[in-house]
Amino acid sequence: MAQVFRPYTASRQRRGRRVKMLMLTLIVVIVGVVILIKSQTVEAPATGESSSPPQVELDEILPPSRSAGPSAQVQSPTAAPPVNAPPVSPPEPAPEAVSASEPESSAAVASSETSAEQTAGQASPERQSGDKTSLEAQRLIEEALTLRDRGRIIAARDKLNQALTMQLSPQIRTGVKVQLASLADKWLFSRDVLEGDKLTGYYLVKPGELLAKIGREHKVPYEILMRLNGIERPELLQAGRRIKVIHGPFHAVVNRTTYTMDLYLQDVYVKSYQVGLGRSEHTTPTGRWVVAPGGKMIKPTWTDPDTGKTYKGSDPDYPLGSRWIALDGIEGNARGRTGFALHGTHEPETIGTQSSRGCIRLHNGDVIEVYEVLEPGHSNVQVTD
């Protein structure tokens, strides 16, 4: 039988083998990429699964290289306001005084709209002329994180707070504040009094003593003492009971550039809040204010000066939120000014903007926390640029 000639057979076989090899190589590459992605993916823990505060590692808040720089330039977290501030229009009128007959539960306080970590992390970095962190500040932060890891919370707090007054880059300043806010949950907002802490202590209740009197003696509102010690109502305080007290007063520093308010116990940083400030025609004045005696109220009746409409606390469109904390100006451009306040809002989207008639707005959960710690006649609010 004659052999049949079939041209290009070998060539077709070679092409087939090449196609198979290419497909096999492609499959191997795809499988390798999938394995690599899975090996590098870390699932975020579910909210509430871990009770420990987030840890900011040293490499995250210290610069990678430490070139010799200028010595630490100490700057006060409550710097004096500038002399030439923009003119201020009349503020929102003070509300009518009403009885604070709407106490809110500790659960409402605990469900504040912004946690310590979230607020400190979201706050815009402070703008400084120098962007380098001093070597002395770096050393203090290193020592503080080592002490924190060894469980020495108070010593770590004090070193971080000292570093906060030094020259820091914006990123490191935010990291230090995050750490201090996390530590505050342990030494301040718990029932424990930690060893070496001079800002908190235990107090033995005497017969006939009222919680409000104990709070005044320590320059803090009685509400924060109720919260710390799990006391549902002030009249339930019992003689002979040992309670945790705070050696106040608390103070606050509002930064008009970053729309943040930093809370301090005496001179120790505690946490930060986002705020809304006055519109351009009703600028929030810089300077130092004091919480007005008798100026803390729960949902007081208020009349809008623009529309003349009067709002009651029970109205669904009540604009002042959950608390009103009146302020009296005592220094700088605030001197002699009245009618300004810290208060909540029914428009949370305005936080972080210029939206009020000069008052300082907070989220409703945040203003409840602030209401619990600022003491009339003692607590100052410094407004800076």
Contacts in CASP RR format, 6 or more apart in sequence:
PFRMAT RR
TARGET T0000
AUTHOR 0000-0000-0000
METHOD contacts of the structure
MODEL  1
MAQVFRPYTASRQRRGRRVKMLMLTLIVVIVGVVILIKSQTVEAPATGES
SSPPQVELDEILPPSRSAGPSAQVQSPTAAPPVNAPPVSPPEPAPEAVSA
SEPESSAAVASSETSAEQTAGQASPERQSGDKTSLEAQRLIEEALTLRDR
GRIIAARDKLNQALTMQLSPQIRTGVKVQLASLADKWLFSRDVLEGDKLT
GYYLVKPGELLAKIGREHKVPYEILMRLNGIERPELLQAGRRIKVIHGPF
HAVVNRTTYTMDLYLQDVYVKSYQVGLGRSEHTTPTGRWVVAPGGKMIKP
TWTDPDTGKTYKGSDPDYPLGSRWIALDGIEGNARGRTGFALHGTHEPET
IGTQSSRGCIRLHNGDVIEVYEVLEPGHSNVQVTD
53 117 0 8 1.000
53 182 0 8 1.000
53 183 0 8 1.000
53 185 0 8 1.000
53 186 0 8 1.000
54 117 0 8 1.000
54 178 0 8 1.000
54 182 0 8 1.000
56 175 0 8 1.000
56 178 0 8 1.000
56 179 0 8 1.000
58 141 0 8 1.000
58 142 0 8 1.000
58 145 0 8 1.000
60 175 0 8 1.000
61 141 0 8 1.000
61 171 0 8 1.000
61 172 0 8 1.000
61 175 0 8 1.000
61 176 0 8 1.000
61 179 0 8 1.000
62 133 0 8 1.000
62 138 0 8 1.000
62 141 0 8 1.000
62 142 0 8 1.000
62 172 0 8 1.000
63 132 0 8 1.000
63 133 0 8 1.000
63 138 0 8 1.000
63 169 0 8 1.000
63 172 0 8 1.000
66 135 0 8 1.000
66 138 0 8 1.000
68 135 0 8 1.000
69 132 0 8 1.000
69 134 0 8 1.000
69 135 0 8 1.000
70 132 0 8 1.000
70 134 0 8 1.000
70 167 0 8 1.000
71 134 0 8 1.000
71 135 0 8 1.000
71 136 0 8 1.000
72 134 0 8 1.000
72 135 0 8 1.000
72 136 0 8 1.000
72 137 0 8 1.000
72 166 0 8 1.000
72 167 0 8 1.000
73 134 0 8 1.000
73 166 0 8 1.000
73 167 0 8 1.000
74 165 0 8 1.000
74 166 0 8 1.000
75 128 0 8 1.000
75 165 0 8 1.000
75 166 0 8 1.000
75 167 0 8 1.000
76 165 0 8 1.000
77 164 0 8 1.000
77 165 0 8 1.000
77 253 0 8 1.000
77 262 0 8 1.000
77 264 0 8 1.000
77 269 0 8 1.000
78 251 0 8 1.000
78 253 0 8 1.000
78 264 0 8 1.000
78 382 0 8 1.000
78 384 0 8 1.000
79 384 0 8 1.000
80 287 0 8 1.000
80 332 0 8 1.000
80 384 0 8 1.000
81 286 0 8 1.000
81 287 0 8 1.000
81 288 0 8 1.000
81 331 0 8 1.000
81 332 0 8 1.000
81 333 0 8 1.000
81 334 0 8 1.000
81 382 0 8 1.000
81 383 0 8 1.000
81 384 0 8 1.000
81 385 0 8 1.000
82 286 0 8 1.000
82 385 0 8 1.000
85 283 0 8 1.000
85 285 0 8 1.000
85 286 0 8 1.000
85 287 0 8 1.000
85 333 0 8 1.000
85 385 0 8 1.000
86 283 0 8 1.000
87 283 0 8 1.000
88 282 0 8 1.000
88 283 0 8 1.000
88 284 0 8 1.000
88 285 0 8 1.000
88 333 0 8 1.000
88 337 0 8 1.000
88 358 0 8 1.000
89 281 0 8 1.000
89 282 0 8 1.000
89 283 0 8 1.000
89 357 0 8 1.000
90 282 0 8 1.000
90 305 0 8 1.000
90 357 0 8 1.000
91 282 0 8 1.000
91 337 0 8 1.000
91 339 0 8 1.000
91 340 0 8 1.000
91 357 0 8 1.000
91 358 0 8 1.000
91 359 0 8 1.000
92 282 0 8 1.000
92 305 0 8 1.000
92 339 0 8 1.000
92 340 0 8 1.000
92 341 0 8 1.000
92 356 0 8 1.000
92 357 0 8 1.000
92 358 0 8 1.000
92 359 0 8 1.000
93 302 0 8 1.000
93 303 0 8 1.000
93 305 0 8 1.000
93 339 0 8 1.000
94 326 0 8 1.000
94 338 0 8 1.000
94 339 0 8 1.000
94 341 0 8 1.000
95 297 0 8 1.000
95 300 0 8 1.000
95 301 0 8 1.000
95 302 0 8 1.000
95 303 0 8 1.000
95 320 0 8 1.000
95 324 0 8 1.000
96 300 0 8 1.000
96 301 0 8 1.000
96 302 0 8 1.000
96 303 0 8 1.000
97 297 0 8 1.000
97 300 0 8 1.000
98 297 0 8 1.000
98 298 0 8 1.000
98 299 0 8 1.000
98 300 0 8 1.000
98 301 0 8 1.000
100 296 0 8 1.000
100 297 0 8 1.000
100 298 0 8 1.000
101 298 0 8 1.000
102 298 0 8 1.000
102 299 0 8 1.000
103 298 0 8 1.000
104 298 0 8 1.000
104 322 0 8 1.000
104 368 0 8 1.000
106 226 0 8 1.000
106 227 0 8 1.000
106 230 0 8 1.000
106 232 0 8 1.000
108 365 0 8 1.000
108 368 0 8 1.000
109 227 0 8 1.000
109 365 0 8 1.000
109 368 0 8 1.000
109 369 0 8 1.000
109 372 0 8 1.000
111 365 0 8 1.000
112 363 0 8 1.000
112 365 0 8 1.000
112 366 0 8 1.000
112 368 0 8 1.000
112 369 0 8 1.000
113 348 0 8 1.000
113 363 0 8 1.000
113 364 0 8 1.000
113 365 0 8 1.000
113 366 0 8 1.000
114 122 0 8 1.000
114 273 0 8 1.000
114 274 0 8 1.000
114 363 0 8 1.000
114 365 0 8 1.000
114 366 0 8 1.000
116 181 0 8 1.000
116 182 0 8 1.000
116 184 0 8 1.000
116 185 0 8 1.000
116 271 0 8 1.000
117 178 0 8 1.000
117 181 0 8 1.000
117 182 0 8 1.000
119 181 0 8 1.000
119 271 0 8 1.000
119 272 0 8 1.000
119 273 0 8 1.000
119 274 0 8 1.000
119 366 0 8 1.000
120 174 0 8 1.000
120 175 0 8 1.000
120 177 0 8 1.000
120 178 0 8 1.000
120 181 0 8 1.000
120 271 0 8 1.000
120 272 0 8 1.000
121 174 0 8 1.000
121 175 0 8 1.000
121 177 0 8 1.000
121 178 0 8 1.000
122 274 0 8 1.000
123 174 0 8 1.000
123 177 0 8 1.000
123 258 0 8 1.000
123 260 0 8 1.000
123 272 0 8 1.000
123 274 0 8 1.000
124 257 0 8 1.000
124 258 0 8 1.000
124 259 0 8 1.000
124 260 0 8 1.000
125 170 0 8 1.000
125 171 0 8 1.000
125 173 0 8 1.000
125 174 0 8 1.000
125 258 0 8 1.000
126 170 0 8 1.000
126 173 0 8 1.000
126 255 0 8 1.000
126 258 0 8 1.000
127 170 0 8 1.000
127 257 0 8 1.000
127 258 0 8 1.000
128 167 0 8 1.000
128 168 0 8 1.000
128 169 0 8 1.000
128 170 0 8 1.000
130 167 0 8 1.000
131 169 0 8 1.000
131 170 0 8 1.000
132 167 0 8 1.000
132 169 0 8 1.000
133 166 0 8 1.000
133 167 0 8 1.000
133 168 0 8 1.000
133 169 0 8 1.000
133 172 0 8 1.000
134 166 0 8 1.000
134 167 0 8 1.000
134 168 0 8 1.000
136 166 0 8 1.000
137 163 0 8 1.000
137 166 0 8 1.000
137 167 0 8 1.000
137 168 0 8 1.000
137 172 0 8 1.000
140 159 0 8 1.000
140 160 0 8 1.000
140 162 0 8 1.000
140 163 0 8 1.000
140 166 0 8 1.000
141 159 0 8 1.000
141 160 0 8 1.000
141 163 0 8 1.000
141 172 0 8 1.000
141 176 0 8 1.000
143 159 0 8 1.000
144 155 0 8 1.000
144 156 0 8 1.000
144 157 0 8 1.000
144 159 0 8 1.000
144 160 0 8 1.000
144 163 0 8 1.000
144 179 0 8 1.000
145 156 0 8 1.000
145 179 0 8 1.000
147 155 0 8 1.000
147 156 0 8 1.000
147 159 0 8 1.000
148 156 0 8 1.000
148 179 0 8 1.000
148 183 0 8 1.000
153 183 0 8 1.000
153 186 0 8 1.000
153 187 0 8 1.000
153 194 0 8 1.000
154 187 0 8 1.000
154 194 0 8 1.000
154 195 0 8 1.000
154 196 0 8 1.000
154 197 0 8 1.000
156 179 0 8 1.000
156 183 0 8 1.000
157 180 0 8 1.000
157 183 0 8 1.000
157 184 0 8 1.000
157 187 0 8 1.000
157 268 0 8 1.000
158 268 0 8 1.000
160 176 0 8 1.000
160 179 0 8 1.000
160 180 0 8 1.000
160 183 0 8 1.000
161 180 0 8 1.000
161 267 0 8 1.000
161 268 0 8 1.000
161 269 0 8 1.000
163 176 0 8 1.000
164 173 0 8 1.000
164 176 0 8 1.000
164 177 0 8 1.000
164 180 0 8 1.000
164 269 0 8 1.000
168 176 0 8 1.000
177 262 0 8 1.000
177 269 0 8 1.000
177 271 0 8 1.000
177 272 0 8 1.000
180 268 0 8 1.000
180 269 0 8 1.000
180 270 0 8 1.000
180 271 0 8 1.000
181 269 0 8 1.000
181 270 0 8 1.000
181 271 0 8 1.000
181 272 0 8 1.000
184 270 0 8 1.000
184 271 0 8 1.000
186 192 0 8 1.000
186 194 0 8 1.000
187 194 0 8 1.000
187 197 0 8 1.000
187 199 0 8 1.000
187 200 0 8 1.000
188 199 0 8 1.000
188 200 0 8 1.000
188 246 0 8 1.000
188 265 0 8 1.000
188 270 0 8 1.000
189 228 0 8 1.000
190 228 0 8 1.000
191 228 0 8 1.000
191 229 0 8 1.000
191 230 0 8 1.000
191 244 0 8 1.000
192 244 0 8 1.000
193 200 0 8 1.000
193 201 0 8 1.000
193 202 0 8 1.000
193 244 0 8 1.000
194 200 0 8 1.000
198 247 0 8 1.000
199 246 0 8 1.000
199 247 0 8 1.000
199 248 0 8 1.000
199 265 0 8 1.000
199 266 0 8 1.000
199 268 0 8 1.000
200 244 0 8 1.000
200 245 0 8 1.000
200 246 0 8 1.000
200 247 0 8 1.000
201 244 0 8 1.000
201 245 0 8 1.000
201 246 0 8 1.000
201 247 0 8 1.000
202 242 0 8 1.000
202 243 0 8 1.000
202 244 0 8 1.000
202 245 0 8 1.000
203 214 0 8 1.000
203 242 0 8 1.000
203 243 0 8 1.000
203 244 0 8 1.000
203 245 0 8 1.000
204 240 0 8 1.000
204 241 0 8 1.000
204 242 0 8 1.000
205 214 0 8 1.000
205 237 0 8 1.000
205 238 0 8 1.000
205 239 0 8 1.000
205 240 0 8 1.000
205 241 0 8 1.000
205 242 0 8 1.000
205 243 0 8 1.000
206 239 0 8 1.000
206 240 0 8 1.000
207 239 0 8 1.000
207 240 0 8 1.000
208 239 0 8 1.000
209 237 0 8 1.000
209 239 0 8 1.000
210 234 0 8 1.000
210 237 0 8 1.000
211 222 0 8 1.000
211 225 0 8 1.000
211 226 0 8 1.000
211 231 0 8 1.000
211 234 0 8 1.000
211 237 0 8 1.000
212 222 0 8 1.000
212 234 0 8 1.000
214 222 0 8 1.000
214 225 0 8 1.000
214 243 0 8 1.000
214 245 0 8 1.000
215 221 0 8 1.000
215 222 0 8 1.000
215 225 0 8 1.000
215 245 0 8 1.000
215 375 0 8 1.000
216 375 0 8 1.000
218 245 0 8 1.000
218 246 0 8 1.000
218 247 0 8 1.000
218 248 0 8 1.000
219 247 0 8 1.000
219 248 0 8 1.000
219 249 0 8 1.000
219 375 0 8 1.000
219 378 0 8 1.000
220 245 0 8 1.000
220 246 0 8 1.000
220 248 0 8 1.000
220 249 0 8 1.000
220 250 0 8 1.000
220 373 0 8 1.000
220 375 0 8 1.000
221 296 0 8 1.000
221 371 0 8 1.000
221 372 0 8 1.000
221 373 0 8 1.000
221 374 0 8 1.000
221 375 0 8 1.000
222 234 0 8 1.000
223 371 0 8 1.000
223 372 0 8 1.000
224 246 0 8 1.000
224 372 0 8 1.000
224 373 0 8 1.000
225 231 0 8 1.000
225 243 0 8 1.000
225 244 0 8 1.000
225 245 0 8 1.000
225 246 0 8 1.000
226 232 0 8 1.000
226 233 0 8 1.000
226 234 0 8 1.000
227 372 0 8 1.000
228 243 0 8 1.000
228 244 0 8 1.000
228 246 0 8 1.000
229 243 0 8 1.000
229 244 0 8 1.000
231 237 0 8 1.000
231 243 0 8 1.000
237 243 0 8 1.000
246 265 0 8 1.000
247 266 0 8 1.000
248 265 0 8 1.000
248 266 0 8 1.000
248 375 0 8 1.000
248 378 0 8 1.000
249 266 0 8 1.000
249 374 0 8 1.000
249 375 0 8 1.000
249 378 0 8 1.000
249 379 0 8 1.000
249 380 0 8 1.000
250 263 0 8 1.000
250 264 0 8 1.000
250 265 0 8 1.000
250 270 0 8 1.000
250 373 0 8 1.000
250 374 0 8 1.000
250 375 0 8 1.000
250 379 0 8 1.000
251 263 0 8 1.000
251 264 0 8 1.000
251 266 0 8 1.000
251 379 0 8 1.000
251 380 0 8 1.000
251 381 0 8 1.000
251 382 0 8 1.000
252 261 0 8 1.000
252 262 0 8 1.000
252 263 0 8 1.000
252 264 0 8 1.000
252 370 0 8 1.000
252 374 0 8 1.000
252 379 0 8 1.000
252 380 0 8 1.000
252 381 0 8 1.000
252 382 0 8 1.000
253 261 0 8 1.000
253 262 0 8 1.000
253 264 0 8 1.000
253 381 0 8 1.000
253 382 0 8 1.000
253 384 0 8 1.000
254 260 0 8 1.000
254 261 0 8 1.000
254 275 0 8 1.000
254 277 0 8 1.000
254 284 0 8 1.000
254 360 0 8 1.000
254 381 0 8 1.000
254 382 0 8 1.000
254 383 0 8 1.000
254 384 0 8 1.000
255 261 0 8 1.000
255 262 0 8 1.000
255 384 0 8 1.000
255 385 0 8 1.000
256 277 0 8 1.000
256 284 0 8 1.000
256 286 0 8 1.000
256 383 0 8 1.000
256 384 0 8 1.000
256 385 0 8 1.000
257 385 0 8 1.000
259 274 0 8 1.000
259 275 0 8 1.000
259 276 0 8 1.000
259 277 0 8 1.000
259 351 0 8 1.000
259 352 0 8 1.000
259 353 0 8 1.000
260 272 0 8 1.000
260 273 0 8 1.000
260 274 0 8 1.000
260 275 0 8 1.000
261 272 0 8 1.000
261 273 0 8 1.000
261 274 0 8 1.000
261 275 0 8 1.000
261 360 0 8 1.000
261 362 0 8 1.000
261 370 0 8 1.000
262 269 0 8 1.000
262 270 0 8 1.000
262 271 0 8 1.000
262 272 0 8 1.000
263 269 0 8 1.000
263 270 0 8 1.000
263 271 0 8 1.000
263 272 0 8 1.000
263 273 0 8 1.000
263 370 0 8 1.000
263 373 0 8 1.000
264 270 0 8 1.000
265 373 0 8 1.000
273 362 0 8 1.000
273 363 0 8 1.000
273 366 0 8 1.000
273 370 0 8 1.000
274 351 0 8 1.000
274 352 0 8 1.000
274 362 0 8 1.000
274 363 0 8 1.000
274 366 0 8 1.000
275 351 0 8 1.000
275 352 0 8 1.000
275 360 0 8 1.000
275 361 0 8 1.000
275 362 0 8 1.000
276 350 0 8 1.000
276 351 0 8 1.000
276 352 0 8 1.000
276 353 0 8 1.000
276 354 0 8 1.000
276 355 0 8 1.000
276 356 0 8 1.000
276 360 0 8 1.000
276 361 0 8 1.000
276 362 0 8 1.000
277 283 0 8 1.000
277 284 0 8 1.000
277 352 0 8 1.000
277 353 0 8 1.000
277 354 0 8 1.000
277 355 0 8 1.000
277 356 0 8 1.000
277 358 0 8 1.000
277 360 0 8 1.000
277 361 0 8 1.000
278 284 0 8 1.000
278 354 0 8 1.000
278 355 0 8 1.000
278 356 0 8 1.000
278 357 0 8 1.000
278 358 0 8 1.000
278 359 0 8 1.000
279 354 0 8 1.000
279 355 0 8 1.000
279 356 0 8 1.000
279 357 0 8 1.000
279 358 0 8 1.000
280 354 0 8 1.000
282 356 0 8 1.000
282 357 0 8 1.000
282 358 0 8 1.000
283 358 0 8 1.000
284 340 0 8 1.000
284 356 0 8 1.000
284 358 0 8 1.000
284 359 0 8 1.000
284 360 0 8 1.000
284 383 0 8 1.000
285 329 0 8 1.000
285 333 0 8 1.000
285 334 0 8 1.000
285 337 0 8 1.000
285 340 0 8 1.000
285 358 0 8 1.000
285 383 0 8 1.000
286 332 0 8 1.000
286 333 0 8 1.000
286 334 0 8 1.000
286 383 0 8 1.000
286 384 0 8 1.000
286 385 0 8 1.000
287 329 0 8 1.000
287 331 0 8 1.000
287 332 0 8 1.000
287 333 0 8 1.000
287 334 0 8 1.000
287 335 0 8 1.000
287 382 0 8 1.000
287 383 0 8 1.000
287 384 0 8 1.000
288 329 0 8 1.000
288 330 0 8 1.000
288 331 0 8 1.000
288 332 0 8 1.000
288 334 0 8 1.000
288 380 0 8 1.000
288 381 0 8 1.000
288 382 0 8 1.000
288 383 0 8 1.000
289 327 0 8 1.000
289 328 0 8 1.000
289 329 0 8 1.000
289 330 0 8 1.000
289 334 0 8 1.000
289 340 0 8 1.000
289 380 0 8 1.000
289 381 0 8 1.000
289 382 0 8 1.000
289 383 0 8 1.000
290 327 0 8 1.000
290 328 0 8 1.000
290 329 0 8 1.000
290 330 0 8 1.000
290 377 0 8 1.000
290 378 0 8 1.000
290 379 0 8 1.000
290 380 0 8 1.000
290 381 0 8 1.000
291 325 0 8 1.000
291 326 0 8 1.000
291 327 0 8 1.000
291 328 0 8 1.000
291 374 0 8 1.000
291 375 0 8 1.000
291 376 0 8 1.000
291 377 0 8 1.000
291 378 0 8 1.000
291 379 0 8 1.000
291 380 0 8 1.000
291 381 0 8 1.000
292 326 0 8 1.000
292 327 0 8 1.000
292 328 0 8 1.000
292 338 0 8 1.000
292 376 0 8 1.000
292 377 0 8 1.000
293 376 0 8 1.000
293 377 0 8 1.000
294 326 0 8 1.000
294 376 0 8 1.000
295 324 0 8 1.000
295 325 0 8 1.000
295 326 0 8 1.000
295 341 0 8 1.000
295 376 0 8 1.000
296 323 0 8 1.000
296 324 0 8 1.000
296 325 0 8 1.000
296 326 0 8 1.000
296 371 0 8 1.000
296 374 0 8 1.000
296 376 0 8 1.000
297 323 0 8 1.000
297 324 0 8 1.000
297 326 0 8 1.000
298 322 0 8 1.000
298 323 0 8 1.000
298 324 0 8 1.000
299 313 0 8 1.000
299 314 0 8 1.000
299 318 0 8 1.000
299 320 0 8 1.000
299 321 0 8 1.000
299 322 0 8 1.000
299 323 0 8 1.000
299 324 0 8 1.000
300 313 0 8 1.000
300 320 0 8 1.000
300 324 0 8 1.000
301 310 0 8 1.000
301 311 0 8 1.000
301 312 0 8 1.000
301 313 0 8 1.000
302 310 0 8 1.000
302 311 0 8 1.000
302 318 0 8 1.000
302 319 0 8 1.000
302 320 0 8 1.000
302 324 0 8 1.000
303 309 0 8 1.000
303 310 0 8 1.000
303 311 0 8 1.000
304 310 0 8 1.000
304 311 0 8 1.000
304 319 0 8 1.000
305 357 0 8 1.000
311 317 0 8 1.000
311 318 0 8 1.000
311 319 0 8 1.000
311 320 0 8 1.000
312 318 0 8 1.000
313 320 0 8 1.000
317 346 0 8 1.000
318 346 0 8 1.000
319 345 0 8 1.000
319 346 0 8 1.000
319 347 0 8 1.000
320 343 0 8 1.000
320 344 0 8 1.000
320 345 0 8 1.000
321 343 0 8 1.000
321 344 0 8 1.000
321 345 0 8 1.000
321 346 0 8 1.000
321 364 0 8 1.000
321 367 0 8 1.000
322 344 0 8 1.000
322 364 0 8 1.000
322 365 0 8 1.000
322 367 0 8 1.000
322 368 0 8 1.000
323 342 0 8 1.000
323 343 0 8 1.000
323 344 0 8 1.000
323 364 0 8 1.000
323 367 0 8 1.000
323 368 0 8 1.000
323 370 0 8 1.000
323 371 0 8 1.000
324 341 0 8 1.000
324 342 0 8 1.000
324 343 0 8 1.000
324 344 0 8 1.000
325 341 0 8 1.000
325 342 0 8 1.000
325 343 0 8 1.000
325 367 0 8 1.000
325 370 0 8 1.000
325 371 0 8 1.000
325 374 0 8 1.000
326 338 0 8 1.000
326 339 0 8 1.000
326 340 0 8 1.000
326 341 0 8 1.000
327 334 0 8 1.000
327 339 0 8 1.000
327 340 0 8 1.000
327 341 0 8 1.000
327 342 0 8 1.000
327 381 0 8 1.000
328 336 0 8 1.000
328 337 0 8 1.000
328 338 0 8 1.000
329 335 0 8 1.000
329 336 0 8 1.000
329 337 0 8 1.000
329 338 0 8 1.000
329 340 0 8 1.000
330 336 0 8 1.000
330 380 0 8 1.000
334 340 0 8 1.000
334 383 0 8 1.000
340 358 0 8 1.000
340 359 0 8 1.000
340 360 0 8 1.000
341 359 0 8 1.000
341 360 0 8 1.000
342 359 0 8 1.000
342 360 0 8 1.000
342 362 0 8 1.000
342 367 0 8 1.000
342 370 0 8 1.000
342 374 0 8 1.000
342 381 0 8 1.000
343 359 0 8 1.000
343 360 0 8 1.000
343 361 0 8 1.000
343 362 0 8 1.000
343 367 0 8 1.000
344 361 0 8 1.000
344 362 0 8 1.000
344 363 0 8 1.000
344 364 0 8 1.000
344 367 0 8 1.000
345 351 0 8 1.000
345 361 0 8 1.000
345 362 0 8 1.000
345 363 0 8 1.000
345 364 0 8 1.000
347 355 0 8 1.000
348 363 0 8 1.000
348 364 0 8 1.000
350 356 0 8 1.000
350 361 0 8 1.000
351 361 0 8 1.000
351 362 0 8 1.000
351 363 0 8 1.000
355 361 0 8 1.000
360 381 0 8 1.000
360 383 0 8 1.000
362 370 0 8 1.000
373 379 0 8 1.000
374 381 0 8 1.000
END
